[in-house]
Amino acid sequence: MPEVLKAYRFTLDPRPAQVEMLLRHAGAARWAFNHALGIKVAAHQEWRRQVQALVDQGVPEAEARRRVKVPVPSKPTIQKHLNSIKGDSRKGGLPEGALGPERPCPWWHEVNTYAFQSAFADADRAWQNWLDSRSGKRAGRAVGYPRFKKKGRARDAFRLHHDVKRPGIRPVGCRRLRLPTVGEVRLHDSAKRLVRLLNRGQAQVQSVSVSRGGHRWYASVLCKVVVDLPGRPSKVQVERGTVGVDLGVKYLAALSQPLDRAVPMSQFVRNPRHLVHAMRRLVTAQRALSRTQKGSARRLKARRRVGQLHHDVAVRRDTVLHAMTKQLSTRFAMVAVEDLNVAGMTRSARGTLEKPGRRVRQKAGLNQAILDVAPGEVRRQLAYKTVWYGSKLAVLDRWFPSSKTCSACGWQNPRLTLADRTFHCGGCGLSMDRDENAARNIARHAVPADTSPVAPGRGETRNARGAPVSPSGPRVRWQGATKREDAGPPGPVPPQRSNPLTLPTPHGQQPAKGS
C-alpha cells in the first residue's frame, strides 16, 4: 500500500516551565534563521559590490553579472561554521572570549539542536524561493527579498526531528506527547487515532512542528502513514455524480445539487461570516492598542488581545471549511471549482495620487468578505481530500463566464453585475439564483471530454455547448469566454489545468483530525 505524509495537530497544555522551554526553542529558531539569512545577505551584497566595480570599469552589466561568482553559504556550511565559533555559557565551560559577537549563541546547549538545523533549512528555502521567482522558475506572484524575523512580529514556531529508529517524538498514552528536550507535554486533544496507527505499525513519526497561535501552543506531528487510497469512487459517490461549487460572499458555497437530499435548500452552504461577527470586539481591541505607548507592558497585553481575537476567527473558519470540504469529497465522484484569482479579486481600489480610485471603502469591505471566505484554502483542502476519499477535483478555466451564462440554454448576459442576484435568461426565460446557476455551469463543463455523455447515476446528458462528448471526438476547449465580473484584473499566478488530471501526492501540512 502507498505511503503518504499526514499531519496530526494537537493543542498542547504545557506547564509554565514548559512554556518557557517552548519560547526558548522558538527564540533559538528565530535567531538561527536570522543568522543564516545574514550570512546569505552579506554574500549577496559582496556579489553586488563586485558587479558594480566591474561596471564602473566599463564592463557591461550583463557581462559583469555573468562573470562574478560569489558562493552563497547553505545549511551545511553555516551549521559547520556555527559549531566552530559558538560560545558556551555553562558553568566551568567558558572558553576564552566565550561571550560577544566573536563567540555567538552561548546558550545553544539549552535547546534541541534540530531547532537550529530546521531554521537553517527554512532560510535556504526562503532564499531559493526568491531566486526561483527572480529567474522565472517559480510561477505565481513575485517573491520578495527574504526578511529577518523580529521578536514580537514573527510567529513563534520551531520544528524538531528525531531518529526514527530511536524515536524521541512519540505520544505517551493518549493524552501526552513527548518532545525532545522539552519532555512530556499534556494534550487538550486525544491522540488515540495516532496511537493506534503507531501500535499497528501503520505510521512512523517524522517530525513535529510546534507553534503558538493566540494564547495556545500547537504541535503538528508529521507522520509517514500507510494508507489504502481508493482507486475509484464508491457507489454512493458514483450515484451522486459531479457537483459544481461556486464560492461567494452571500453563500459560502452554492452547489449544483443538494449536499444532502434529505435537507431542503442544502445546495446553499450558509456563510457564517466569522470576521463580521467578531468585528466589534476587534475594533475595540485595535482602538485600545492604538492608545497605548510603544514598548509598554500594556501595549504588549493589548497586542496579545488583538492576536487572540484573530486566532479565534481563524480557528472557527478552519473548522467550517474542513467540515464542508470533507462532505464534498466523500459524497460526490467529482468536485468542480473555478480557478479564482484571489489576489486579483482582492486588489485595492485606492489608486494613485494622479488617478485616485473610486468607491475605495466599498471595495475594501468586499475584499475583506472574500478573504473571510478563504477560497484558496477551500481549493487546497479539496486537492488532497479528493485523493484520500476516491473522488476527483476539476478546476475550470479562470475566464469561464459561469455567472453570465444560462445553465439551461447557454445564452450569455454580458451586462450582469454583482448587484444582480438573480439570473434572468433572455433566451429561454430561465430565472434562477445567480450562484446556483453558476454552480450548474461549473458542474456541466467540468466533465472531461473522454467520459460518457450521460452523467453517472443520472438521467440527463451533459452536452458541453454542442461540443463532441464521445470518446473518439476531438477535445474542444471553451471558446469565447469573457472575463468574469468579480475576478479583478489578471495577475501573475501559477498555471493551472482546467481539466481533472493526476493530482500530486498529498503532503502533511493539513490537520487530519476531523477532516
CORLIN-V871330 format. One record per backbone hydrogen bond with DSSP energy under -0.5 kcal/mol. NH is the residue of the N-H (numbers start at 0). CO is the residue of the C=O. If there is no record, write none. Layout:
BEGIN
nh,co
NH,CO
NH,CO
END
This chain:
BEGIN
nh,co
3,224
4,505
5,3
5,222
6,509
7,220
8,6
9,218
11,9
11,216
12,185
18,14
19,15
20,16
21,17
22,18
23,19
24,20
25,21
26,22
27,23
28,24
29,25
30,26
31,27
32,28
33,29
34,30
35,31
36,32
37,33
38,34
39,35
40,36
41,37
42,38
43,39
44,40
45,41
46,42
47,43
48,44
49,45
50,46
51,47
52,48
53,49
54,50
55,51
56,52
57,54
58,53
63,59
64,60
65,61
66,62
67,63
72,70
77,73
78,74
79,75
80,76
81,77
82,78
83,79
84,80
84,81
85,81
86,103
88,105
92,89
94,92
97,94
102,99
107,104
109,106
110,107
114,111
115,111
115,112
116,112
117,113
118,114
119,115
120,116
121,117
122,118
123,119
124,120
125,121
126,122
127,123
128,124
129,125
130,126
131,127
132,128
133,129
134,130
135,131
136,131
137,131
138,136
139,492
152,149
153,149
156,154
157,209
159,207
161,205
162,165
163,161
165,162
166,163
169,167
169,177
171,175
172,170
174,171
175,171
176,184
177,169
178,176
178,182
181,179
182,178
184,176
185,12
186,174
187,10
188,10
190,173
194,190
195,191
196,192
197,193
198,194
199,195
200,197
201,196
202,196
203,223
205,221
206,221
207,159
208,219
209,157
209,207
210,217
211,155
212,215
215,212
216,11
217,210
218,9
219,208
220,7
220,218
221,206
221,219
222,5
222,220
223,203
224,3
224,222
225,201
226,1
226,224
228,226
229,387
237,233
238,234
239,235
240,236
242,333
244,335
245,243
245,253
246,244
247,250
247,251
251,268
252,268
253,245
254,266
255,243
258,265
262,259
263,261
265,262
267,264
268,252
268,266
269,267
270,249
271,269
276,272
277,273
278,275
281,277
282,278
283,279
284,280
285,281
286,282
287,283
288,284
289,285
290,286
291,288
295,292
299,295
300,296
301,297
302,298
303,299
304,300
305,301
306,302
307,303
308,304
309,305
310,306
311,307
312,308
313,309
314,310
315,311
316,312
317,313
318,314
319,315
320,316
321,317
322,318
323,319
324,320
325,321
326,322
327,323
328,324
329,325
330,326
331,327
332,236
332,240
333,240
334,391
335,242
335,333
336,393
338,395
339,337
341,339
344,340
345,341
346,343
351,354
356,349
362,358
363,359
364,360
365,361
366,362
367,363
368,364
369,365
370,366
371,367
372,368
372,369
373,369
377,373
378,374
379,375
380,376
381,377
382,378
383,379
384,380
385,381
387,383
388,384
389,386
390,385
391,332
393,334
393,391
395,336
395,393
399,396
401,399
404,400
405,410
409,405
412,403
413,411
415,412
419,416
420,418
422,431
423,421
424,422
424,429
428,424
431,422
433,420
436,432
437,433
438,434
439,435
440,436
441,437
442,438
443,439
444,440
445,441
445,442
446,443
450,447
454,452
454,459
457,454
461,452
463,461
464,462
466,463
472,469
476,474
486,483
492,490
500,498
508,506
509,506
511,6
514,511
END
